[in-house]
Amino acid sequence: MPRRSKVLSGTLVASALLLTSLGIGSVAANADTPASAPAAHAGHAMAVSTAASPEDPDGDGYIPANPPVTGVTPSTKEPPHRYFHEFQANCSVTHTAPDDPIVFPQQPGKSHDHTFMGNTTTNANSTTASLDAGSTTCLAPGDRSAYWMPTMYDGDHPVLPVGPQTIYYKAGVTDYTSVRPFPKGLRYVVASPMQSAQEFRDHPGFVEGWECGDSFFNVDFPTDCPERRDVQVNIRFQAPSCWDGKNLDTPDHKSHMAYPVVNPGTNNNICPADHPVALPMIEFKMAFPVNGDLSRVRLASGASYSWHYDFFNAWDEATLDAMVGHCIVGGLQCDARGYDQTHPEAGAALNEDYELP
């Protein structure tokens, strides 16, 4: 599928480090606002820690990996150049709800409204085990992960993406052969509902911002959006892909993950030393069926630049391992079956039912 590629520049990396040092970009919540109402509110108040839950009994926000990944150093290797090293997860919307099982576990109704994709059972009480037992709207039955984002509104009318949306899994580091599958139960939040317009624009995950028709790189919803049936508002935004190897979650739902950095003296991207484990870089490519006059369009979390999203990994481990190995490590541009049309000789990772053969 044609796409515009995002390369992390030294400027963006520096911006990311600066924002981190300033403590910017944390997730927050307004627990007292009825989030089921269509009117937007200011997002979340800062969640320094989370409530106790089956996976975090003491409620300190840390969920250790069992076992942790140790003895890894960031790879500086340069494998044979491949322009693509990715596959797609195509998942449809399942429901909306004012829940967030990462920021507000076991606290239904405490979040602003979210639009959920993938796992059909996702709610405030979701755990790795409950998601693992759930069903999915993703084309690959083995992808029972939960994906969610703030609900978009046109006035008071929810605007929900129609049909399977594209979620890329790609290499964020130059050594694509070093990328390994997500550990089961890993979860994180990308960007922040409390970020400013400039922080949104400077975020290392920013690819094209809000786009519509020929209008790209917008922080605000585009004002020049053709009113045509084939036109939708889109956004592409990348997640961090370097893991500390120790935690499936941390109190701010971000510190266990990091974006790749530039290896000094090269143009190569590597993982930082304190987050040495290279995982797939998720990129949301969402299309919202709205166009024309966007003056009444907003997000449940607030303004256009409050865009953020959440990921909770519940892939079948063997299926994810096959997709990562065949497509990312194999340097292919795969669809949701793990098939690259330009390299038919490589075959597919999954069968025609999107399952392991």
Sine and cosine of phi, psi and omega as CSV:
sin_phi,cos_phi,sin_psi,cos_psi,sin_omega,cos_omega
0.00,0.00,0.76,-0.65,0.00,-1.00
-0.87,0.48,0.60,-0.80,0.04,-1.00
-0.39,-0.92,0.31,-0.95,0.12,-0.99
-1.00,-0.09,0.78,-0.63,-0.08,-1.00
-1.00,0.07,0.59,-0.80,0.04,-1.00
-0.96,-0.28,0.80,-0.60,0.07,-1.00
-0.91,-0.42,0.80,-0.60,0.01,-1.00
-0.95,0.30,0.86,-0.51,0.01,-1.00
-1.00,-0.03,0.29,-0.96,0.05,-1.00
-0.86,0.51,-0.56,0.83,0.00,-1.00
-0.90,0.44,-0.70,0.71,-0.01,-1.00
-0.92,0.39,-0.64,0.77,0.03,-1.00
-0.88,0.47,-0.69,0.72,0.03,-1.00
-0.87,0.49,-0.65,0.76,0.02,-1.00
-0.89,0.46,-0.66,0.75,-0.02,-1.00
-0.89,0.45,-0.68,0.73,0.01,-1.00
-0.91,0.42,-0.62,0.78,0.02,-1.00
-0.90,0.43,-0.71,0.70,0.00,-1.00
-0.89,0.46,-0.62,0.79,0.02,-1.00
-0.90,0.44,-0.68,0.73,-0.02,-1.00
-0.91,0.42,-0.47,0.88,0.01,-1.00
-1.00,0.07,-0.11,0.99,-0.01,-1.00
0.98,0.21,0.37,0.93,-0.03,-1.00
-1.00,0.01,0.53,-0.85,0.10,-0.99
0.99,-0.16,0.26,0.97,0.01,-1.00
-1.00,0.09,0.39,-0.92,-0.07,-1.00
-1.00,-0.01,0.62,-0.79,-0.07,-1.00
-0.64,-0.77,0.09,-1.00,-0.03,-1.00
-0.37,-0.93,0.56,-0.83,0.09,-1.00
-0.98,-0.19,0.99,-0.15,-0.14,-0.99
-0.95,0.30,-0.30,0.95,-0.11,-0.99
-1.00,-0.09,-0.15,0.99,-0.02,-1.00
-1.00,0.08,0.77,-0.64,0.06,-1.00
-0.91,0.42,0.98,-0.19,-0.14,-0.99
-0.95,0.32,-0.23,0.97,0.00,-1.00
-0.97,0.26,-0.28,0.96,0.04,-1.00
-0.94,0.34,0.58,-0.81,-0.05,-1.00
-0.94,0.34,-0.37,0.93,-0.02,-1.00
-0.92,0.39,0.67,-0.75,-0.02,-1.00
-0.96,0.28,0.50,-0.86,0.13,-0.99
-0.79,-0.61,-0.12,-0.99,-0.20,-0.98
-0.98,0.20,0.24,0.97,0.00,-1.00
1.00,0.02,-0.50,-0.86,-0.03,-1.00
-0.99,-0.14,0.46,-0.89,0.22,-0.98
-0.99,0.12,0.46,-0.89,-0.20,-0.98
-0.83,0.56,0.84,-0.54,0.03,-1.00
-1.00,-0.07,1.00,-0.05,-0.02,-1.00
-0.93,0.38,-0.59,0.81,0.09,-1.00
-0.59,-0.81,0.06,-1.00,-0.05,-1.00
-0.90,-0.44,0.22,-0.98,0.07,-1.00
-0.96,0.30,0.34,-0.94,0.07,-1.00
-0.88,0.48,0.57,-0.82,0.01,-1.00
-0.49,-0.87,0.20,-0.98,-0.01,-1.00
-0.82,0.57,-0.51,0.86,-0.01,-1.00
-1.00,-0.09,-0.14,0.99,0.01,-1.00
-0.65,-0.76,0.94,0.33,-0.14,-0.99
-0.85,0.53,-0.56,0.83,-0.03,-1.00
-1.00,0.03,-0.08,1.00,0.07,-1.00
0.92,0.40,0.41,0.91,-0.02,-1.00
-1.00,0.04,-0.05,1.00,0.05,-1.00
1.00,-0.03,-0.19,0.98,0.01,-1.00
-0.99,-0.10,0.77,-0.64,0.13,-0.99
-0.84,-0.54,0.98,-0.20,-0.07,-1.00
-0.93,0.36,0.56,-0.83,0.12,-0.99
-0.97,0.26,0.65,-0.76,0.00,-1.00
-0.72,-0.70,0.98,-0.18,0.10,1.00
-1.00,0.04,0.35,-0.94,0.12,-0.99
-0.96,0.29,0.30,-0.95,0.08,-1.00
-0.98,-0.20,0.89,-0.46,-0.07,-1.00
-0.84,-0.55,0.19,-0.98,0.08,-1.00
0.95,0.31,0.33,0.95,-0.01,-1.00
-0.98,-0.19,0.71,-0.71,0.16,-0.99
-0.89,-0.45,0.55,-0.84,-0.02,-1.00
-0.85,0.53,0.74,-0.67,-0.03,-1.00
-0.97,0.22,0.75,-0.66,0.09,-1.00
-0.95,-0.32,0.19,0.98,-0.02,-1.00
-0.93,0.37,0.43,-0.90,0.08,-1.00
-0.86,-0.51,1.00,-0.08,0.01,-1.00
-0.95,0.32,0.16,-0.99,0.05,-1.00
-0.79,0.61,0.70,-0.72,-0.07,-1.00
-0.89,0.45,0.78,-0.62,0.15,-0.99
-0.73,-0.68,0.82,-0.58,-0.05,-1.00
-0.91,0.41,-0.56,0.83,0.00,-1.00
-0.90,-0.44,0.57,-0.82,0.13,-0.99
-0.37,-0.93,0.98,0.18,-0.16,-0.99
-0.33,-0.94,0.28,-0.96,0.21,-0.98
-0.59,-0.81,0.23,-0.97,-0.03,-1.00
-0.95,-0.30,0.55,-0.83,0.30,-0.95
-0.93,-0.38,0.85,-0.52,0.01,-1.00
-0.96,-0.29,0.94,-0.34,-0.14,-0.99
-0.75,-0.66,0.65,-0.76,-0.02,-1.00
-0.99,-0.17,0.32,-0.95,0.06,-1.00
-0.91,0.42,0.66,-0.75,0.04,-1.00
-0.96,-0.26,-0.70,0.71,-0.07,-1.00
-0.16,-0.99,0.12,-0.99,0.15,-0.99
-0.84,-0.54,0.47,-0.89,0.01,-1.00
-0.20,-0.98,0.48,-0.88,0.06,-1.00
-0.99,0.11,0.80,0.60,-0.04,-1.00
-0.85,-0.53,0.41,-0.91,0.11,-0.99
-0.45,-0.89,0.99,-0.11,-0.07,-1.00
-0.94,0.35,-0.13,0.99,0.08,-1.00
-1.00,-0.03,-0.81,0.58,-0.05,-1.00
-0.98,0.21,-0.61,0.79,-0.03,-1.00
-0.80,-0.61,0.90,0.44,0.01,-1.00
-0.90,0.44,0.65,-0.76,0.05,-1.00
0.90,0.44,0.38,0.93,-0.02,-1.00
-0.75,-0.66,0.96,0.28,-0.05,-1.00
-0.87,0.49,0.63,-0.77,0.07,-1.00
0.99,0.16,0.10,1.00,-0.11,-0.99
-1.00,-0.01,-0.18,0.98,-0.06,-1.00
-0.98,-0.20,0.20,-0.98,0.27,-0.96
-0.93,0.37,0.19,-0.98,-0.10,-1.00
-0.95,0.32,0.68,-0.73,0.04,-1.00
-0.86,-0.51,0.49,-0.87,0.13,-0.99
-0.97,-0.22,0.87,-0.50,-0.10,-1.00
-0.98,-0.20,0.59,-0.80,0.07,-1.00
-0.76,-0.64,0.32,-0.95,0.06,-1.00
0.99,0.12,-0.92,-0.40,-0.07,-1.00
-0.87,0.50,0.78,-0.62,-0.09,-1.00
-0.98,0.19,-0.22,0.98,-0.09,-1.00
-0.99,-0.16,0.01,1.00,-0.14,-0.99
-0.86,0.50,0.80,-0.61,0.12,-0.99
-0.42,-0.91,-0.13,-0.99,-0.08,-1.00
-0.88,0.47,-0.41,0.91,-0.06,-1.00
-1.00,-0.10,0.13,0.99,-0.07,-1.00
-0.90,0.43,0.65,-0.76,0.10,-0.99
-0.76,-0.64,0.11,-0.99,0.06,-1.00
-0.84,0.54,-0.67,0.74,-0.02,-1.00
-0.92,0.39,-0.66,0.75,-0.03,-1.00
-0.93,0.36,-0.62,0.78,0.05,-1.00
-0.91,0.40,-0.64,0.77,-0.01,-1.00
-0.88,0.48,-0.48,0.88,0.00,-1.00
-1.00,-0.02,-0.07,1.00,-0.07,-1.00
-1.00,0.05,0.01,-1.00,0.08,-1.00
-0.96,-0.28,0.03,-1.00,-0.11,-0.99
-0.57,-0.82,0.44,-0.90,0.14,-0.99
-0.99,-0.15,0.05,1.00,0.07,-1.00
-0.95,0.32,0.51,-0.86,-0.01,-1.00
-0.87,0.49,-0.59,0.81,0.04,-1.00
-1.00,0.05,0.92,-0.40,0.00,-1.00
-0.85,0.53,-0.39,0.92,0.01,-1.00
-0.96,0.28,-0.20,0.98,0.03,-1.00
-1.00,-0.06,1.00,-0.01,0.04,-1.00
-0.98,-0.18,0.36,0.93,0.02,-1.00
-0.92,0.40,0.36,-0.93,0.07,-1.00
-0.96,-0.29,0.77,-0.64,0.04,-1.00
-0.82,-0.58,0.72,-0.69,0.07,-1.00
-0.48,-0.88,0.31,-0.95,-0.10,-1.00
-0.44,-0.90,0.30,-0.95,0.02,-1.00
-0.89,0.45,0.65,-0.76,0.03,-1.00
-0.92,0.38,0.69,-0.73,0.08,-1.00
-1.00,-0.01,0.60,-0.80,0.05,-1.00
-0.81,-0.59,0.61,-0.79,0.24,-0.97
-0.94,-0.34,0.99,-0.15,-0.21,-0.98
0.94,0.34,-0.86,-0.51,0.05,-1.00
-0.96,-0.26,0.16,0.99,-0.06,-1.00
-0.99,-0.16,0.86,-0.51,0.04,-1.00
-0.89,0.46,0.66,-0.75,0.06,-1.00
-0.93,-0.35,0.96,-0.26,-0.10,-1.00
-0.95,-0.32,0.74,-0.67,0.06,-1.00
-0.82,0.58,0.62,-0.78,-0.06,-1.00
-0.96,-0.27,0.78,-0.63,0.04,-1.00
0.98,0.20,-0.01,-1.00,-0.02,-1.00
-0.88,0.47,0.78,-0.62,0.09,-1.00
-1.00,-0.09,0.37,-0.93,-0.06,-1.00
-0.99,-0.12,0.84,-0.54,0.11,-0.99
-0.86,-0.52,0.94,-0.33,-0.01,-1.00
-0.98,0.17,0.61,-0.80,0.22,-0.98
-0.89,-0.45,0.90,-0.43,-0.13,-0.99
-0.64,-0.77,0.14,-0.99,0.08,-1.00
-0.99,0.12,0.80,-0.59,0.09,-1.00
-1.00,-0.08,-0.15,0.99,-0.01,-1.00
-0.92,-0.40,0.38,-0.93,-0.02,-1.00
-0.90,0.44,-0.65,0.76,0.04,-1.00
-0.99,0.14,0.99,0.12,-0.03,-1.00
-0.90,0.43,-0.33,0.94,0.02,-1.00
-0.96,0.27,-0.19,0.98,0.00,-1.00
-1.00,-0.01,-0.09,1.00,-0.06,-1.00
-0.96,0.28,0.74,-0.68,0.02,-1.00
-0.85,-0.52,0.32,-0.95,-0.04,-1.00
-0.90,0.43,0.40,-0.92,0.12,-0.99
-0.88,0.48,0.60,-0.80,0.19,-0.98
-0.95,0.32,0.60,-0.80,0.02,-1.00
-0.87,0.50,0.74,-0.68,0.02,-1.00
1.00,-0.05,-0.10,0.99,0.07,-1.00
-0.88,0.47,0.66,-0.75,0.01,-1.00
-0.55,-0.83,0.47,-0.88,0.04,-1.00
-0.26,-0.97,0.26,-0.97,0.06,-1.00
-0.92,-0.39,0.69,-0.72,0.00,-1.00
-0.96,-0.29,0.82,-0.57,-0.03,-1.00
0.93,0.38,-0.23,-0.97,-0.14,-0.99
-0.53,-0.85,0.66,-0.75,0.08,-1.00
-0.93,0.37,-0.23,0.97,-0.04,-1.00
-0.99,-0.17,0.05,1.00,-0.06,-1.00
-0.95,0.32,0.46,-0.89,0.06,-1.00
-0.99,0.15,0.14,-0.99,0.04,-1.00
-0.87,0.49,-0.66,0.75,-0.01,-1.00
-0.93,0.36,-0.62,0.78,0.04,-1.00
-0.90,0.43,-0.60,0.80,0.07,-1.00
-0.89,0.46,-0.73,0.69,-0.03,-1.00
-0.91,0.42,-0.60,0.80,-0.05,-1.00
-1.00,0.03,-0.03,1.00,-0.06,-1.00
-0.89,0.46,0.68,-0.74,0.00,-1.00
-0.90,0.44,-0.25,0.97,0.04,-1.00
-1.00,0.01,-0.11,0.99,-0.03,-1.00
-0.92,0.39,0.81,-0.59,0.02,-1.00
-0.94,-0.33,-0.92,0.40,0.01,-1.00
-0.77,-0.64,0.06,1.00,-0.04,-1.00
0.88,0.48,-0.45,-0.89,0.05,-1.00
-0.99,0.14,0.74,-0.67,-0.03,-1.00
-0.72,-0.69,0.48,-0.88,0.04,-1.00
-0.37,-0.93,0.80,-0.60,-0.05,-1.00
0.87,0.49,-0.85,-0.53,0.01,-1.00
-0.99,-0.17,0.24,0.97,-0.03,-1.00
-0.98,-0.21,0.88,-0.47,-0.07,-1.00
-0.81,-0.59,0.19,-0.98,0.12,-0.99
0.87,0.49,0.62,0.79,0.00,-1.00
-1.00,-0.07,0.71,-0.70,0.15,-0.99
-0.99,0.14,-0.65,0.76,0.09,-1.00
-1.00,-0.07,0.31,-0.95,0.07,-1.00
-0.86,0.51,0.69,-0.73,-0.09,-1.00
-0.86,0.51,0.65,-0.76,0.08,-1.00
-1.00,0.05,-0.36,0.93,0.00,-1.00
-0.96,-0.29,0.99,0.11,-0.09,-1.00
-0.81,-0.58,0.96,-0.29,-0.09,-1.00
-0.83,0.56,0.68,-0.74,0.04,-1.00
-1.00,-0.01,0.99,0.16,0.01,-1.00
-0.73,-0.68,0.47,-0.88,-0.07,-1.00
-0.87,0.49,-0.51,0.86,-0.07,-1.00
-1.00,-0.02,0.14,0.99,-0.05,-1.00
-0.95,-0.32,0.74,-0.67,0.06,-1.00
-0.71,-0.70,0.32,-0.95,0.11,-0.99
-1.00,0.09,0.77,-0.64,-0.06,-1.00
-0.83,-0.56,0.37,-0.93,0.16,-0.99
-0.55,-0.84,0.58,-0.82,0.11,-0.99
-0.80,-0.60,0.75,-0.66,-0.07,-1.00
-0.48,-0.88,0.75,-0.66,-0.09,-1.00
-0.98,-0.17,0.51,-0.86,0.00,-1.00
-0.99,-0.15,0.34,-0.94,0.13,-0.99
-0.91,0.42,0.48,-0.88,-0.09,-1.00
-0.75,-0.67,0.18,0.98,0.03,-1.00
-0.92,-0.40,0.78,-0.63,-0.16,-0.99
-0.92,-0.38,0.53,-0.85,0.02,-1.00
-0.97,0.25,-0.19,0.98,0.02,-1.00
0.98,0.22,0.00,1.00,-0.11,-0.99
-0.92,-0.40,-0.63,0.77,-0.17,-0.99
-0.84,-0.55,0.67,-0.74,0.13,-0.99
-0.99,0.14,-0.35,0.94,0.10,-1.00
-0.36,-0.93,0.38,-0.92,0.05,-1.00
-0.72,-0.70,0.24,-0.97,-0.11,-0.99
-0.83,0.56,-0.57,0.82,0.03,-1.00
-1.00,-0.04,0.01,1.00,0.06,-1.00
0.90,0.44,0.36,0.93,-0.03,-1.00
-0.65,-0.76,-0.55,0.84,-0.21,-0.98
-0.90,0.43,-0.35,0.93,0.03,-1.00
-0.98,0.18,-0.11,0.99,0.01,-1.00
-0.86,-0.51,0.40,-0.92,0.04,-1.00
-0.47,-0.88,0.40,-0.92,0.09,-1.00
-0.99,0.13,0.47,-0.88,0.10,-0.99
-0.85,0.52,0.39,-0.92,0.05,-1.00
-0.83,-0.55,0.25,-0.97,0.01,-1.00
-0.99,0.11,0.79,-0.61,0.07,-1.00
-0.92,0.38,0.87,-0.50,-0.08,-1.00
-0.79,0.61,0.70,-0.72,0.03,-1.00
0.99,0.13,0.07,1.00,0.00,-1.00
-0.69,-0.72,0.03,-1.00,0.16,-0.99
-0.96,-0.27,0.29,0.96,-0.10,-1.00
-1.00,-0.02,0.56,-0.83,0.09,-1.00
-0.99,-0.12,0.74,-0.67,0.06,-1.00
-0.74,-0.68,0.24,-0.97,0.11,-0.99
-0.98,0.18,0.55,-0.84,0.06,-1.00
-0.93,0.37,0.38,-0.92,-0.11,-0.99
-0.87,0.49,-0.53,0.85,-0.02,-1.00
-1.00,0.07,-0.08,1.00,0.10,-1.00
-0.69,-0.72,0.94,0.35,-0.24,-0.97
-0.99,0.14,-0.18,0.98,-0.13,-0.99
-1.00,-0.02,0.89,-0.45,-0.02,-1.00
-0.99,0.13,0.85,-0.52,0.04,-1.00
-0.89,-0.45,0.17,-0.99,0.08,-1.00
-0.87,0.49,0.62,-0.79,0.12,-0.99
-1.00,-0.02,0.90,-0.43,0.05,-1.00
-0.99,0.16,0.66,-0.75,0.12,-0.99
-0.76,-0.66,0.91,-0.42,0.11,-0.99
-0.96,0.27,0.76,-0.66,0.19,-0.98
-0.81,-0.58,0.99,-0.10,-0.12,-0.99
-0.96,-0.28,0.64,-0.77,0.03,-1.00
-0.85,-0.53,0.85,-0.53,-0.04,-1.00
-0.95,-0.30,0.81,-0.59,-0.08,-1.00
-0.97,0.25,0.95,0.31,0.07,-1.00
-0.54,-0.84,0.55,-0.83,0.02,-1.00
-0.38,-0.93,-0.15,-0.99,-0.01,-1.00
0.95,0.31,-0.77,-0.63,-0.02,-1.00
-0.97,0.25,0.93,-0.37,-0.03,-1.00
-0.98,-0.22,0.28,0.96,-0.09,-1.00
-0.91,0.42,-0.39,0.92,-0.02,-1.00
-0.98,-0.20,0.08,1.00,-0.03,-1.00
-0.99,0.12,0.69,-0.72,0.00,-1.00
-0.43,-0.90,0.14,-0.99,0.07,-1.00
-0.96,-0.28,0.43,-0.90,0.05,-1.00
-0.87,0.49,-0.43,0.90,0.02,-1.00
-1.00,0.06,-0.12,0.99,0.01,-1.00
0.75,-0.66,-0.70,-0.72,-0.06,-1.00
-0.94,0.33,0.16,-0.99,-0.02,-1.00
-0.82,0.58,-0.60,0.80,-0.06,-1.00
-0.99,0.15,0.06,1.00,0.13,-0.99
-1.00,0.08,0.14,0.99,0.00,-1.00
-0.82,0.57,0.70,-0.71,0.06,-1.00
-0.33,-0.94,0.18,-0.98,0.11,-0.99
-0.43,-0.90,0.21,-0.98,-0.10,-1.00
-0.81,-0.59,0.51,-0.86,0.05,-1.00
-0.69,-0.73,0.71,-0.70,0.01,-1.00
-0.73,-0.69,0.95,-0.32,-0.13,-0.99
-0.97,0.24,0.83,-0.55,0.09,-1.00
-0.66,-0.75,0.49,0.87,0.07,-1.00
-0.87,0.50,0.58,-0.82,0.28,-0.96
-0.87,0.49,0.80,-0.60,-0.17,-0.99
-0.89,0.46,-0.66,0.75,-0.01,-1.00
-0.92,0.40,-0.61,0.79,0.00,-1.00
-0.92,0.39,-0.72,0.69,0.01,-1.00
-0.90,0.44,-0.65,0.76,0.02,-1.00
-0.86,0.50,-0.66,0.75,0.01,-1.00
-0.92,0.40,-0.66,0.75,-0.03,-1.00
-0.93,0.37,-0.69,0.72,0.00,-1.00
-0.91,0.42,-0.71,0.71,-0.03,-1.00
-0.91,0.41,-0.68,0.74,-0.06,-1.00
-0.96,0.26,-0.67,0.74,-0.18,-0.98
-0.99,-0.14,-0.76,0.65,-0.04,-1.00
-0.98,0.18,-0.84,0.54,0.02,-1.00
-0.90,0.43,-0.53,0.85,0.00,-1.00
-0.99,0.16,-0.06,1.00,0.06,-1.00
0.92,0.39,0.68,0.73,-0.03,-1.00
-0.90,-0.44,0.26,-0.96,0.12,-0.99
-0.93,-0.36,1.00,-0.08,-0.19,-0.98
-0.98,-0.20,0.47,-0.88,0.18,-0.98
-1.00,0.06,-0.24,-0.97,-0.07,-1.00
-0.95,0.32,-0.16,0.99,0.11,-0.99
-1.00,-0.05,-0.12,0.99,-0.12,-0.99
0.98,0.21,0.60,0.80,-0.03,-1.00
-0.86,-0.52,0.76,-0.66,0.02,-1.00
-0.96,-0.29,0.92,-0.39,-0.06,-1.00
-0.89,0.45,-0.43,0.90,0.00,-1.00
-1.00,0.08,-0.14,0.99,0.06,-1.00
-0.73,-0.69,0.90,0.44,-0.04,-1.00
-0.87,0.49,-0.42,0.91,-0.01,-1.00
-0.91,0.41,-0.33,0.95,0.00,-1.00
-0.98,0.20,-0.26,0.97,-0.02,-1.00
0.96,0.28,-0.24,-0.97,-0.03,-1.00
-0.82,-0.57,0.48,-0.88,0.03,-1.00
-0.97,0.25,-0.51,0.86,-0.05,-1.00
-0.86,-0.51,0.31,-0.95,0.01,-1.00
-0.99,0.10,-0.14,-0.99,-0.07,-1.00
-0.92,0.40,-0.29,0.96,0.08,-1.00
-1.00,-0.08,0.21,0.98,0.01,-1.00
0.89,0.46,0.52,0.85,0.03,-1.00
-0.85,-0.52,0.29,-0.96,0.05,-1.00
-0.88,0.47,0.69,-0.73,-0.01,-1.00
-0.93,0.38,0.00,0.00,0.00,0.00
